[in-house]
Amino acid sequence: MSIPGPGGQGLQLTPFRGLRYVAERVGSLAAVTSPPYDVVVRPDGLRELETADPHNIVRLILPQADSPEARHRQAAETLRRWQADGVLAPDPEPALYVYEQRDGPTLQRGLIGALRLSPREEGIVLPHEEVMPHVVEDRADLMRATAAHLEPLLLAYRGNGNGNGTSGTSGNGATGPGTGGAGTGGAARVIESAIRREPLLSTTTEDGVDHRLWRVTDPADLVAVSADLRHHQALIADGHHRWATYLRLREERREPGPWDFGLVLLVDTARYPLRVRAIHRLLRQLSPDDALTAAQRAFRVQTIDGPLPRALETLAEATEAARAEPGAPNAFLLAGDGRFHLLDRPDPELLARTVPEGRPEAWRTLDATVLHHALLDHLWNVPDTPEHIGYIHDSAAAVEQAERLGGTAVLMHAVGEDIVHELARQGIAMPHKSTSFGPKPATGLVLRSLTLG
């Protein structure tokens, strides 16, 4: 996505002094990393990260205490102590960071830096989802307490093509660029030059993903990146709540300074396409029997065969079939009672009454739109609060928690990336937690302290 017209400001990615773990002071770099805060949802997953290493980053992004105030204060004290003890140390000079993730055939590379913040109306950074105020408030309190950006957002932009050269494998498994070549933009050339050097760090996390990081400090390279990115806009792929938090905290400060920038990972999806996956719902206080009884008033309900992978395949097949037929193309998979139930063919009259008018058809027919307005609000009367709804990236975890709690898991089919971009360009926000783009950056490889600039 490019900014039209000459002289457009576009993306402004600036170097910063990264705050990083000192390898000699921790068990291993892999043991101190974590998935993003909103992916760590299971208590056993949190405990596993906490016990992997006493300095695991989860103690900063998800501190455990009796109250929100105590949690944020604990995170700030932990961060200060780790810096005083030499567990975390700042790099000697400002830099951009080339970050690579390799998971079998999947390869992703991008640039980590401090991005100048811009409101939506400027059209430089495009959100595509609504946010939940209580999450923004929690993240804002944590950032105020720590005066740090603890994990980068994932932003996607489209560069100037693949170029030529040795091919590798891109984020969606397709053949992609390797070592530079003609026709690539300045940012791409800088990345391909950096990966020929010895990495600043290299580690393999427990999930088998290889992570490597390089520092870019050469003034000519920084100028090349800046000149390239200023012609582009980006889509928020992951991190809407943290972006909203960045903007809120910037508005609280009258003087220009480090709060005018936010920590991001920028990925050129022309070279490294992202994956788009669904985020599932855990209805903690709605039993499967009650959910199915109410849903039968306006949806076709079928009990289908498992196990979970087969049930998800059936959901995908039902979604594709619905798109090829007249009517609403919506389908959901319910679980929690040891079986799987397919909901599809919603009643058009129900949708006409419950789904808001005045939005594009692409928004009105989204699974998340129909779920929240027709099912949650109307048929199930489930309020969208943390006590009632959990948002879970992993389908197996959603099913396991539903069965343990006596609740209902609503498993979703992924939204097409083209729909996400189409709505974002129109300025239309999808319901919150509609998509999960990836691969997501590991948390803990590089932090940004706002006291360092």
C-alpha positions as CSV (number, residue, x, y, z in Angstrom):
1,M,0.0,0.0,0.0
2,S,1.5,3.3,-1.1
3,I,0.9,6.9,-0.1
4,P,-0.4,8.8,-3.2
5,G,1.2,12.0,-4.4
6,P,4.7,13.3,-4.2
7,G,6.3,14.3,-0.9
8,G,3.9,12.1,1.2
9,Q,5.2,11.5,4.7
10,G,4.2,7.9,4.9
11,L,5.9,5.5,7.4
12,Q,8.6,7.1,9.5
13,L,10.6,4.3,11.1
14,T,13.4,5.6,13.4
15,P,16.3,3.9,15.2
16,F,16.3,3.4,18.9
17,R,18.6,1.9,21.6
18,G,17.2,-1.5,22.0
19,L,16.9,-3.0,25.5
20,R,17.9,-6.6,25.3
21,Y,18.7,-9.6,27.5
22,V,22.3,-10.2,28.3
23,A,22.8,-13.8,27.2
24,E,25.3,-14.6,30.0
25,R,22.8,-13.6,32.7
26,V,19.9,-15.9,31.6
27,G,19.5,-19.6,31.1
28,S,19.0,-19.1,27.4
29,L,17.5,-16.5,25.1
30,A,14.8,-19.0,24.1
31,A,13.8,-19.5,27.8
32,V,13.1,-15.8,28.4
33,T,10.9,-15.2,25.3
34,S,7.1,-15.5,25.1
35,P,4.3,-15.2,22.6
36,P,2.5,-11.8,22.6
37,Y,0.5,-11.1,25.8
38,D,-2.9,-11.8,24.3
39,V,-1.8,-15.2,23.0
40,V,-0.8,-16.4,26.5
41,V,-4.3,-17.3,27.7
42,R,-4.1,-20.6,29.5
43,P,-3.0,-20.6,33.2
44,D,-0.8,-23.6,32.5
45,G,0.9,-21.8,29.6
46,L,1.6,-18.8,31.9
47,R,3.0,-21.0,34.6
48,E,5.2,-22.8,32.0
49,L,6.7,-19.6,30.8
50,E,7.2,-18.3,34.4
51,T,9.1,-21.4,35.3
52,A,11.1,-21.6,32.1
53,D,13.5,-19.0,33.4
54,P,13.1,-16.6,36.4
55,H,13.6,-13.7,34.0
56,N,11.0,-14.7,31.4
57,I,9.5,-11.7,29.7
58,V,6.0,-12.8,30.7
59,R,6.8,-11.4,34.2
60,L,6.7,-8.0,32.6
61,I,3.9,-8.3,30.0
62,L,1.6,-10.4,32.3
63,P,2.7,-9.8,35.9
64,Q,0.7,-11.7,38.5
65,A,-0.6,-9.8,41.6
66,D,-3.9,-9.2,43.5
67,S,-4.9,-6.0,41.8
68,P,-4.2,-4.2,38.5
69,E,-2.3,-1.5,40.3
70,A,-0.1,-4.1,42.1
71,R,0.5,-5.9,38.8
72,H,1.7,-2.8,37.0
73,R,3.8,-1.7,39.9
74,Q,5.4,-5.1,40.1
75,A,6.2,-5.1,36.4
76,A,7.9,-1.7,36.7
77,E,9.9,-2.8,39.8
78,T,10.9,-6.0,38.0
79,L,12.1,-4.1,34.9
80,R,14.1,-1.7,37.0
81,R,15.7,-4.5,39.0
82,W,16.6,-6.5,35.9
83,Q,18.3,-3.5,34.4
84,A,20.2,-2.7,37.7
85,D,21.3,-6.4,37.9
86,G,22.5,-6.4,34.3
87,V,19.9,-8.9,33.1
88,L,18.7,-6.4,30.5
89,A,21.1,-3.8,29.0
90,P,20.7,-1.1,26.3
91,D,22.6,-1.3,23.0
92,P,25.3,1.2,22.7
93,E,23.7,3.3,19.9
94,P,20.4,3.7,18.2
95,A,19.6,1.1,15.5
96,L,17.0,-0.5,13.4
97,Y,16.8,-4.3,13.8
98,V,16.4,-6.8,11.0
99,Y,14.3,-9.7,12.5
100,E,14.0,-13.1,10.9
101,Q,11.7,-16.0,11.8
102,R,12.0,-19.4,10.2
103,D,9.5,-22.2,10.9
104,G,10.2,-25.1,8.6
105,P,9.4,-23.8,5.1
106,T,8.0,-20.5,6.4
107,L,10.3,-17.6,6.3
108,Q,9.6,-14.0,7.5
109,R,11.8,-11.0,7.7
110,G,11.1,-7.4,8.7
111,L,12.4,-4.3,10.4
112,I,11.9,-3.5,14.1
113,G,12.1,0.2,14.9
114,A,10.3,3.1,16.5
115,L,7.5,4.3,14.2
116,R,6.2,7.9,14.4
117,L,2.6,7.7,15.6
118,S,-0.2,9.0,13.3
119,P,-4.0,9.2,13.7
120,R,-6.2,7.1,11.5
121,E,-7.3,10.1,9.4
122,E,-3.8,10.6,8.1
123,G,-4.1,7.3,6.3
124,I,-0.6,6.1,7.2
125,V,-1.3,3.3,9.7
126,L,-4.6,1.6,9.0
127,P,-6.4,-0.4,11.8
128,H,-8.9,-3.0,10.7
129,E,-10.4,-4.0,14.0
130,E,-12.3,-2.2,16.9
131,V,-10.7,-2.3,20.3
132,M,-12.0,-3.1,23.8
133,P,-11.6,-0.1,26.1
134,H,-10.7,-2.2,29.2
135,V,-7.8,-3.8,27.4
136,V,-6.5,-0.4,26.2
137,E,-6.7,0.9,29.7
138,D,-4.8,-2.1,31.1
139,R,-2.0,-1.8,28.5
140,A,-1.9,2.0,29.1
141,D,-1.4,1.6,32.8
142,L,1.3,-1.0,32.2
143,M,3.2,1.3,29.8
144,R,2.9,4.3,32.1
145,A,4.3,2.2,35.0
146,T,7.2,0.7,33.1
147,A,7.9,3.6,30.7
148,A,8.6,0.9,28.1
149,H,7.3,-0.8,25.0
150,L,7.8,-4.4,25.9
151,E,6.7,-6.1,22.6
152,P,6.5,-4.9,19.0
153,L,3.3,-4.6,17.0
154,L,3.1,-6.4,13.7
155,L,2.5,-4.0,10.7
156,A,2.2,-5.1,7.1
157,Y,3.0,-3.0,4.1
158,R,3.5,-3.8,0.4
159,G,6.9,-2.9,-1.0
160,N,8.0,-2.8,-4.6
161,G,8.0,-6.4,-5.5
162,N,10.2,-9.5,-5.0
163,G,13.3,-8.5,-7.0
164,N,15.6,-11.2,-8.3
165,G,18.2,-13.4,-6.7
166,T,18.3,-16.6,-4.7
167,S,14.8,-17.7,-3.8
168,G,13.7,-18.7,-0.4
169,T,10.2,-19.5,1.1
170,S,7.9,-16.7,2.1
171,G,5.4,-16.5,4.9
172,N,2.6,-18.4,3.1
173,G,4.9,-21.2,1.9
174,A,5.3,-19.7,-1.6
175,T,8.6,-19.2,-3.3
176,G,10.0,-15.8,-2.3
177,P,13.1,-13.6,-2.4
178,G,16.4,-14.6,-1.0
179,T,19.5,-12.4,-1.4
180,G,18.5,-9.1,-2.9
181,G,18.4,-8.2,-6.5
182,A,17.3,-5.5,-8.9
183,G,14.0,-3.9,-8.5
184,T,13.8,-4.1,-4.7
185,G,13.3,-1.1,-2.5
186,G,15.8,0.4,-0.1
187,A,14.4,-1.4,2.9
188,A,14.6,-4.7,1.1
189,R,18.2,-4.1,0.1
190,V,19.1,-3.2,3.7
191,I,17.5,-6.4,5.0
192,E,19.1,-8.6,2.4
193,S,22.5,-7.0,3.1
194,A,22.2,-7.4,6.9
195,I,21.4,-11.1,6.8
196,R,24.8,-11.8,5.2
197,R,26.4,-10.8,8.4
198,E,26.8,-12.6,11.7
199,P,23.5,-12.1,13.6
200,L,23.4,-10.2,16.8
201,L,21.5,-13.1,18.4
202,S,20.2,-16.4,17.2
203,T,17.9,-18.8,19.1
204,T,15.3,-21.5,18.6
205,T,12.2,-21.3,20.8
206,E,10.4,-24.4,22.2
207,D,7.9,-24.4,19.3
208,G,10.8,-25.0,16.9
209,V,10.9,-21.5,15.4
210,D,14.3,-20.1,14.6
211,H,14.8,-16.4,15.4
212,R,17.7,-14.2,14.3
213,L,18.3,-10.5,14.9
214,W,20.7,-8.1,13.2
215,R,21.5,-4.4,14.1
216,V,21.4,-1.7,11.4
217,T,23.4,1.4,12.3
218,D,25.1,2.5,9.0
219,P,23.8,6.1,8.2
220,A,23.5,5.3,4.5
221,D,21.3,2.2,5.3
222,L,19.1,4.2,7.6
223,V,18.6,6.9,5.0
224,A,17.8,4.2,2.4
225,V,15.1,2.7,4.7
226,S,13.6,6.1,5.5
227,A,13.5,7.2,1.8
228,D,11.8,3.9,0.9
229,L,9.2,3.7,3.7
230,R,8.0,7.3,3.4
231,H,6.1,6.3,0.3
232,H,4.1,3.6,2.0
233,Q,1.2,3.1,4.4
234,A,0.8,0.0,6.6
235,L,-2.0,-2.2,8.0
236,I,-2.0,-3.2,11.6
237,A,-1.8,-6.9,11.4
238,D,-1.5,-7.6,15.1
239,G,-1.6,-5.2,18.0
240,H,-4.6,-2.9,17.7
241,H,-4.9,-2.5,21.4
242,R,-1.3,-1.6,21.8
243,W,-1.5,0.9,18.9
244,A,-4.6,2.5,20.5
245,T,-2.5,2.6,23.7
246,Y,0.4,4.3,22.0
247,L,-2.0,7.0,20.7
248,R,-3.7,7.5,24.1
249,L,-0.4,8.0,25.9
250,R,1.0,10.4,23.2
251,E,-2.1,12.6,23.7
252,E,-1.4,12.8,27.4
253,R,1.9,14.6,26.7
254,R,2.1,18.1,25.5
255,E,5.8,18.2,24.5
256,P,7.4,16.2,21.6
257,G,9.4,13.2,22.8
258,P,9.8,9.4,22.8
259,W,6.1,8.9,23.4
260,D,5.5,10.2,19.8
261,F,6.9,6.8,18.6
262,G,5.8,3.2,19.0
263,L,7.7,-0.1,18.8
264,V,6.7,-2.0,15.7
265,L,7.9,-4.8,13.4
266,L,7.3,-3.8,9.7
267,V,7.0,-6.7,7.2
268,D,6.8,-6.2,3.5
269,T,4.1,-8.6,2.5
270,A,5.0,-8.4,-1.2
271,R,8.1,-10.4,-0.2
272,Y,6.9,-12.2,2.9
273,P,3.1,-12.8,2.9
274,L,1.5,-13.2,6.3
275,R,-0.9,-15.9,7.4
276,V,-4.4,-15.0,8.5
277,R,-6.1,-17.2,11.1
278,A,-9.2,-17.0,13.2
279,I,-9.6,-16.0,16.8
280,H,-12.1,-18.2,18.6
281,R,-14.6,-17.3,21.4
282,L,-14.9,-19.0,24.8
283,L,-18.3,-18.3,26.3
284,R,-17.6,-19.1,29.9
285,Q,-21.1,-19.0,31.3
286,L,-23.2,-20.3,28.4
287,S,-23.6,-24.1,28.3
288,P,-23.6,-25.9,25.0
289,D,-27.1,-27.1,25.6
290,D,-28.4,-23.6,26.1
291,A,-26.4,-22.3,23.1
292,L,-27.7,-25.0,20.8
293,T,-31.3,-24.6,21.9
294,A,-31.3,-20.9,21.2
295,A,-29.3,-21.2,18.0
296,Q,-31.8,-23.6,16.5
297,R,-34.4,-20.8,16.4
298,A,-32.5,-19.1,13.5
299,F,-29.6,-21.4,12.3
300,R,-29.4,-24.9,10.9
301,V,-27.6,-27.0,13.5
302,Q,-25.9,-30.3,12.7
303,T,-23.8,-32.5,15.0
304,I,-20.7,-33.5,13.0
305,D,-17.8,-35.9,13.4
306,G,-14.6,-35.2,15.2
307,P,-11.8,-35.2,16.0
308,L,-11.1,-31.4,16.1
309,P,-9.0,-31.3,12.9
310,R,-11.8,-33.1,10.9
311,A,-14.5,-30.8,12.5
312,L,-12.5,-27.7,11.5
313,E,-12.2,-29.1,7.9
314,T,-16.0,-29.5,7.9
315,L,-16.4,-25.9,9.1
316,A,-14.1,-24.7,6.2
317,E,-16.0,-26.8,3.7
318,A,-19.4,-25.4,5.0
319,T,-18.1,-21.8,4.8
320,E,-16.9,-22.2,1.2
321,A,-20.2,-23.9,0.2
322,A,-22.2,-21.1,1.8
323,R,-20.2,-18.5,-0.2
324,A,-21.2,-20.2,-3.4
325,E,-25.0,-20.2,-2.6
326,P,-27.6,-17.4,-2.1
327,G,-27.9,-16.2,1.4
328,A,-25.5,-15.3,4.2
329,P,-22.1,-17.1,4.0
330,N,-21.8,-17.7,7.7
331,A,-20.9,-20.9,9.6
332,F,-19.7,-21.6,13.1
333,L,-18.5,-24.6,15.0
334,L,-19.7,-25.1,18.6
335,A,-17.9,-27.3,21.1
336,G,-17.8,-27.9,24.9
337,D,-20.0,-31.0,25.4
338,G,-17.5,-33.5,23.9
339,R,-19.1,-33.2,20.5
340,F,-18.9,-30.7,17.6
341,H,-21.9,-28.8,16.2
342,L,-22.0,-26.9,12.9
343,L,-24.2,-23.8,12.8
344,D,-24.9,-22.4,9.3
345,R,-27.7,-21.0,7.1
346,P,-28.8,-18.1,9.4
347,D,-32.3,-16.8,9.0
348,P,-32.2,-13.8,6.7
349,E,-35.0,-12.1,8.7
350,L,-32.9,-12.4,11.9
351,L,-29.9,-10.8,10.2
352,A,-32.0,-8.0,8.7
353,R,-33.2,-7.2,12.3
354,T,-29.9,-7.5,14.2
355,V,-27.0,-6.6,11.9
356,P,-26.6,-2.8,11.7
357,E,-27.3,-1.0,8.4
358,G,-25.1,1.6,6.8
359,R,-22.0,-0.6,6.5
360,P,-20.5,-2.3,3.4
361,E,-21.9,-5.7,2.6
362,A,-18.4,-7.2,3.2
363,W,-18.7,-6.0,6.8
364,R,-22.3,-7.0,7.3
365,T,-21.6,-10.6,6.2
366,L,-18.5,-11.1,8.3
367,D,-18.7,-14.1,10.6
368,A,-17.6,-11.9,13.5
369,T,-20.3,-9.4,12.7
370,V,-23.1,-12.0,12.6
371,L,-21.7,-13.8,15.7
372,H,-21.7,-10.6,17.8
373,H,-24.9,-9.0,16.6
374,A,-27.2,-12.0,15.9
375,L,-25.9,-14.7,18.2
376,L,-24.2,-13.1,21.2
377,D,-26.4,-10.0,21.5
378,H,-29.8,-11.4,20.4
379,L,-30.1,-15.2,20.7
380,W,-27.7,-15.8,23.5
381,N,-27.7,-12.5,25.4
382,V,-24.0,-12.8,26.3
383,P,-22.4,-9.5,27.3
384,D,-19.0,-8.8,25.8
385,T,-17.1,-8.6,29.0
386,P,-14.0,-10.6,30.2
387,E,-16.2,-12.5,32.7
388,H,-18.4,-13.9,29.9
389,I,-16.2,-14.0,26.7
390,G,-12.6,-15.1,26.3
391,Y,-10.7,-14.6,23.0
392,I,-8.4,-17.5,22.2
393,H,-6.1,-18.0,19.2
394,D,-5.7,-21.8,19.6
395,S,-8.8,-23.9,18.8
396,A,-7.7,-26.9,20.9
397,A,-7.2,-24.5,23.9
398,A,-10.7,-23.0,23.3
399,V,-12.3,-26.5,23.3
400,E,-10.4,-27.7,26.4
401,Q,-11.3,-24.6,28.4
402,A,-15.0,-24.9,27.4
403,E,-15.2,-28.5,28.5
404,R,-13.5,-27.7,31.8
405,L,-15.7,-24.8,32.6
406,G,-19.0,-26.2,31.2
407,G,-19.0,-23.4,28.7
408,T,-19.2,-23.1,24.9
409,A,-16.4,-22.7,22.4
410,V,-17.3,-20.9,19.2
411,L,-14.7,-21.8,16.6
412,M,-14.4,-19.4,13.7
413,H,-13.2,-19.7,10.1
414,A,-10.4,-17.2,9.0
415,V,-11.3,-14.0,7.2
416,G,-9.7,-13.6,3.7
417,E,-6.9,-11.1,3.7
418,D,-8.4,-9.3,0.7
419,I,-11.5,-8.4,2.8
420,V,-9.4,-7.1,5.6
421,H,-7.5,-4.8,3.3
422,E,-10.7,-3.7,1.5
423,L,-12.4,-2.7,4.7
424,A,-9.3,-1.0,6.1
425,R,-8.9,1.2,3.0
426,Q,-12.6,2.2,3.4
427,G,-12.0,3.2,7.0
428,I,-14.3,0.4,8.3
429,A,-13.3,-1.4,11.4
430,M,-14.1,-5.0,11.8
431,P,-15.4,-6.3,15.2
432,H,-12.5,-6.7,17.7
433,K,-10.5,-9.9,17.6
434,S,-11.7,-10.8,14.0
435,T,-8.3,-11.9,12.7
436,S,-5.0,-13.3,13.8
437,F,-2.1,-12.4,11.5
438,G,1.2,-14.2,11.7
439,P,3.8,-15.3,12.2
440,K,3.9,-13.0,15.3
441,P,7.2,-11.7,16.6
442,A,8.5,-13.3,19.7
443,T,8.3,-11.1,22.8
444,G,11.5,-10.5,24.6
445,L,14.1,-10.3,21.9
446,V,14.2,-6.5,21.9
447,L,12.4,-4.0,24.1
448,R,12.2,-0.2,23.9
449,S,12.7,1.9,27.0
450,L,11.2,5.3,26.8
451,T,13.7,6.7,29.1
452,L,16.4,5.9,26.6
453,G,14.6,7.6,23.7
